[in-house]
Amino acid sequence: MTTYSVDELVVPATMNDDPATVQSFRDWLAVSDAAEVGVHGLPELAWTPEEYLPMCHEPGAPSRLFAVRDTDGAVVAAGSYDTKQEAGTTNCWLAAGVAPEHQRRGIGTLLADHLEGVARADGRTQWKTYAVSRQVGPAAGPGYVQAPTGFGAVPVDEAGVRFLTARGWRFGQVNRISRLPLPADHSVVRELHDRASAAAGPDYRVHSWTGRTPGEWLDGIALLETRMSTDAPSGDMAEPEDVWTAERLRAHEEELARAPRSMLTVAVEHVPTTTLAGFTQLAVPDDPARPAMQWDTLVLREHRGHRLGWLLKVVGIEELERSFPGRPSIVTFNAEENRPMLDVNEAVGFTGVGCEGIWERRV
């Protein structure tokens, strides 16, 4: 009879660490990727170990990884536990995935029980998880669970939806996964660029760079990262403010620089105050066969209404194709209620290819 056990992995420092430690990490990531791709069917979203490992060493927020192994020691499920380490932090993020060929054997329950136990022992009272889903529209009828935001829904018969509901988790929000095939239609991008520039006017100026943030913009990007925790759409699942400093930003960039990818940043300056009003980042793998991933995008609330989000998006596409030609696509995640950003995505040619439900449990 097959038995299963949960082990916490030693996260390798680098991919040149102890071979057994690195192999366990590779096995963990392969299962994590397979569990998600088995739902949304998007192999482009799978991580390589070299890309994923630096994110496990986020300064001040290292990941804890857990594997369920069978009697033979093979990894059949992968879980993670993430939270900031600052004193007084109340929230955390849990993730669990079971290899498709091992599902419906109680393995997910075993892993979820363990992760929730870790969160309880750590004193966390706001738990969140992201559960990918097959593509659905922004509005749905019978057979779907509507997000309380009023935007987006997930299929009621999705395994992850049934699992989380049964465990007492509350469905809170939908992120749409969108994909833009490259090269983009340059005539459309140029027209949108001109329109956005005209709407922004002379009070706003765009800057872009690859890699480390220039010293003059360190404080501005740190503020924007902080405001990601308060200004980005979160439904009624708001989290505590996550404060970034210039020092934290530098440490974050140094860790990410270990991955085989480049970070392309586009930021918009409010000229009268010489401060940054918004930014977007694209993570571009060194492998030209892999898609670029749109990471954080934000326009500060006090600067909205000038089409700055449109400007950031189209300049990001232009800079990506100029500096990193030949990439197959850009993939991005956006809250379904973030209609201004979805409008520009759709205008430049992004199409929805999947979604993820964001779930919460307060204890």
C-alpha positions in Angstrom: 0.0 0.0 0.0 1.3 3.4 -1.0 1.9 5.8 1.9 2.6 9.6 1.7 4.6 11.9 3.9 5.2 15.7 3.9 8.7 17.0 4.0 10.1 20.5 4.1 12.8 21.0 1.5 16.1 22.6 2.0 16.0 25.4 -0.6 19.3 25.4 -2.4 21.3 28.6 -2.3 22.1 28.3 -6.0 21.7 25.8 -8.7 25.3 24.7 -8.1 24.4 23.7 -4.5 24.5 20.1 -3.2 23.2 17.9 -6.1 20.6 16.1 -4.0 19.2 19.4 -2.7 19.1 20.8 -6.2 17.4 17.7 -7.6 14.7 17.8 -4.9 14.1 21.5 -5.8 13.8 20.5 -9.5 11.4 17.7 -8.7 9.3 20.1 -6.6 9.1 22.7 -9.3 8.3 20.1 -12.0 5.3 18.9 -10.0 4.2 22.5 -9.1 4.3 23.5 -12.8 2.5 20.3 -14.0 -0.3 20.8 -11.5 -1.0 24.3 -12.8 -0.5 23.5 -16.5 -2.9 20.5 -16.1 -5.6 23.0 -15.2 -5.1 26.0 -17.5 -3.2 24.2 -20.3 -0.6 27.0 -20.8 2.9 25.5 -20.9 4.3 29.0 -21.4 3.6 29.8 -17.7 5.8 27.0 -16.5 9.0 28.2 -14.7 12.5 26.9 -15.2 14.4 26.1 -12.0 16.9 28.9 -12.7 14.2 31.5 -13.0 12.2 30.4 -10.0 15.0 29.9 -7.4 15.9 33.5 -6.8 12.3 34.3 -6.0 12.6 31.8 -3.1 15.3 34.0 -1.6 13.3 37.3 -1.6 15.0 39.5 1.0 12.8 39.6 4.1 10.4 37.0 2.7 12.1 33.7 2.0 9.9 30.9 0.7 9.4 27.6 2.6 8.8 24.7 0.2 7.1 21.4 1.1 6.9 18.2 -0.9 4.6 15.2 -0.5 6.5 12.0 -1.3 5.2 8.5 -1.9 6.7 5.3 -0.4 9.4 5.3 -3.0 10.4 8.9 -2.2 9.1 10.4 -5.4 7.6 14.0 -5.2 3.8 13.8 -6.0 2.7 17.2 -4.6 4.3 20.6 -4.1 3.4 23.3 -1.6 4.8 26.6 -0.5 4.4 29.0 2.4 5.3 32.7 2.0 5.1 35.7 4.2 7.1 38.8 5.1 9.3 38.4 8.2 8.7 41.8 9.7 7.4 41.7 13.3 3.6 42.1 13.5 3.0 40.8 9.9 -0.4 39.0 9.9 -0.8 37.7 6.4 0.6 34.8 4.4 0.3 33.0 1.1 -0.1 29.3 0.7 0.1 27.2 -2.5 -0.5 23.5 -3.1 -0.5 21.4 -6.2 -0.7 17.7 -6.8 0.7 16.0 -9.9 -2.2 15.2 -12.3 -1.6 11.5 -12.2 -1.7 11.4 -8.4 -4.9 13.4 -7.8 -8.0 12.3 -6.0 -6.0 10.2 -3.4 -6.2 12.5 -0.5 -2.7 14.0 -1.2 -4.0 17.5 -1.6 -5.8 17.3 1.8 -2.6 16.0 3.5 -0.6 18.9 2.1 -3.2 21.6 2.8 -3.6 20.4 6.4 0.2 20.7 6.8 0.5 24.2 5.2 -2.5 25.5 7.2 -0.8 24.1 10.3 2.4 26.0 9.5 0.3 29.2 9.1 -1.4 28.7 12.4 1.8 27.9 14.2 3.3 31.1 12.7 0.4 33.2 14.1 -0.9 34.3 10.7 -4.5 35.4 10.7 -5.0 36.3 7.0 -4.3 33.5 4.6 -4.4 33.8 0.8 -4.0 31.5 -2.1 -4.1 31.7 -5.9 -5.9 28.9 -7.7 -5.6 28.8 -11.5 -8.6 28.0 -13.6 -9.6 27.4 -17.2 -10.6 30.4 -19.1 -14.0 32.0 -18.3 -15.5 35.3 -19.3 -15.8 38.4 -17.1 -19.4 37.6 -16.5 -20.8 34.1 -15.9 -24.1 32.4 -15.2 -25.2 29.0 -14.0 -22.2 26.7 -13.3 -20.0 29.5 -12.1 -19.1 31.1 -8.9 -19.2 34.9 -9.3 -16.5 37.0 -7.6 -17.9 39.3 -4.9 -16.2 42.2 -6.7 -18.9 41.7 -9.5 -16.2 41.0 -12.1 -15.2 37.5 -13.2 -16.2 34.0 -12.1 -14.7 30.5 -11.9 -16.3 27.2 -12.8 -18.1 25.7 -9.8 -17.0 22.2 -10.9 -13.3 23.1 -11.0 -11.4 20.8 -8.6 -9.7 23.7 -6.9 -12.9 25.6 -6.4 -14.6 22.6 -4.8 -11.5 21.9 -2.7 -11.1 25.4 -1.3 -14.8 25.9 -0.7 -15.0 22.6 1.3 -12.1 23.8 3.5 -13.8 27.1 4.4 -11.9 29.4 2.1 -13.7 32.4 0.6 -13.5 33.3 -3.0 -12.6 37.0 -3.4 -11.3 38.0 -6.8 -10.4 37.0 -10.3 -7.2 37.7 -12.2 -7.4 37.4 -15.9 -4.4 35.8 -17.6 -3.8 37.5 -21.0 -1.4 36.9 -23.8 -0.1 39.2 -26.6 1.6 37.4 -29.5 4.7 39.2 -30.7 5.5 41.0 -32.8 2.6 43.4 -32.0 0.8 45.4 -34.6 3.2 48.4 -34.6 0.7 50.7 -36.3 -1.8 50.1 -33.4 0.8 50.4 -30.7 2.1 53.7 -32.3 -1.3 55.2 -32.5 -2.1 54.3 -28.9 1.3 55.7 -27.9 0.5 59.0 -29.6 -3.0 59.2 -28.0 -1.7 58.4 -24.6 1.2 60.9 -24.9 -1.3 63.6 -25.9 -3.6 62.8 -22.9 -0.7 62.9 -20.5 0.6 66.2 -21.8 3.9 67.9 -20.9 3.6 67.3 -17.2 4.6 63.6 -17.7 7.8 62.2 -19.1 8.6 58.5 -19.7 11.9 56.8 -18.6 13.0 53.2 -19.2 16.0 51.1 -18.2 17.1 47.5 -18.0 18.4 45.9 -14.8 19.2 47.9 -11.7 17.1 51.0 -11.0 19.2 54.2 -11.5 20.0 55.9 -8.3 17.9 58.9 -9.0 14.7 56.7 -9.2 15.4 54.4 -6.3 13.1 56.2 -3.8 10.4 56.6 -6.4 10.3 52.9 -7.3 10.4 51.9 -3.7 7.3 54.2 -3.1 5.6 52.6 -6.1 6.3 49.1 -4.8 4.9 50.1 -1.4 1.8 51.5 -3.0 1.3 48.2 -4.9 0.1 46.9 -1.5 -2.5 49.7 -1.0 -3.4 51.0 -4.5 -3.7 47.9 -6.6 -7.2 46.3 -6.8 -7.7 43.7 -4.1 -11.5 43.6 -3.6 -12.3 43.3 0.1 -9.1 41.3 0.8 -6.8 44.2 1.5 -3.5 43.3 3.1 -1.3 45.4 5.5 0.9 48.0 3.9 4.1 46.5 2.6 6.7 49.1 3.0 9.7 49.2 0.6 12.9 51.2 1.1 15.7 51.9 -1.3 17.8 49.4 0.5 15.2 46.7 0.3 14.7 47.4 -3.5 18.5 47.1 -4.1 18.6 43.7 -2.2 15.5 42.5 -4.2 17.2 43.5 -7.5 20.4 41.8 -6.6 18.6 38.6 -5.9 16.6 38.7 -9.1 19.7 39.4 -11.1 20.8 35.8 -10.4 18.1 34.5 -12.7 18.7 34.1 -16.4 16.4 37.0 -17.3 16.5 40.8 -17.5 14.1 43.2 -15.8 12.9 45.9 -18.1 11.3 48.9 -16.3 9.3 51.7 -17.7 8.4 54.6 -15.4 6.6 57.9 -15.9 7.8 61.0 -14.1 5.6 63.8 -13.0 7.7 66.7 -14.3 6.6 69.5 -12.0 7.5 67.5 -8.8 10.3 65.3 -10.4 8.6 62.3 -8.7 7.5 59.0 -10.3 3.8 58.7 -10.9 3.7 55.1 -12.2 5.7 52.1 -13.5 5.5 48.8 -15.2 8.1 45.9 -15.3 8.7 43.1 -17.8 10.7 40.1 -16.8 12.4 38.9 -20.0 14.0 35.5 -20.0 17.4 35.1 -21.7 16.0 32.3 -23.7 14.3 34.0 -26.7 11.9 31.1 -27.0 10.3 32.0 -23.7 7.6 34.7 -23.1 8.2 37.9 -21.4 6.1 38.3 -18.2 4.5 41.6 -17.3 5.1 42.0 -13.6 4.0 44.9 -11.4 2.1 47.8 -13.1 0.8 50.7 -11.1 -0.2 54.4 -11.5 -0.6 56.2 -8.2 -4.2 57.1 -7.4 -3.4 60.8 -7.4 -2.1 60.7 -11.0 -4.9 58.6 -12.6 -7.1 60.0 -15.4 -4.2 61.0 -17.7 -3.9 57.7 -19.6 -0.6 56.9 -17.9 -1.4 53.2 -17.7 -1.9 53.2 -21.5 1.4 55.0 -21.9 3.4 52.6 -19.7 1.9 49.6 -21.5 2.7 50.7 -25.0 6.1 52.0 -24.3 6.9 48.7 -22.5 5.9 46.8 -25.7 8.0 49.1 -27.9 11.1 48.8 -25.6 10.7 45.1 -25.3 10.6 44.5 -29.1 13.5 47.0 -29.6 15.8 45.6 -26.9 14.7 41.9 -26.9 13.5 41.0 -30.4 12.2 37.6 -31.2 10.3 36.8 -28.0 7.1 34.9 -28.8 4.7 36.8 -26.4 4.0 38.8 -23.4 1.8 37.3 -20.6 0.2 39.4 -18.0 -2.2 39.0 -15.0 -4.8 41.7 -14.2 -7.7 41.9 -11.8 -11.0 41.6 -13.7 -12.3 44.8 -12.1 -9.2 46.7 -13.4 -11.1 47.8 -16.5 -8.7 50.7 -17.4 -5.8 48.2 -17.7 -7.9 45.6 -19.5 -9.0 48.2 -21.9 -5.4 49.0 -23.0 -4.5 45.3 -23.1 -7.4 44.5 -25.4 -6.7 47.6 -27.5 -3.1 46.4 -28.3 -4.1 42.8 -28.9 -3.9 40.9 -25.6 -6.5 38.1 -25.4 -7.6 36.2 -22.3 -6.1 32.7 -22.1 -6.9 31.7 -18.5 -7.7 33.0 -15.1 -6.9 32.5 -11.4 -9.1 32.9 -8.5 -7.8 34.6 -5.4 -9.1 33.0 -2.2 -8.8 34.1 1.4 -9.3 32.6 4.8 -9.2 34.6 8.0 -8.6 32.8 11.3 
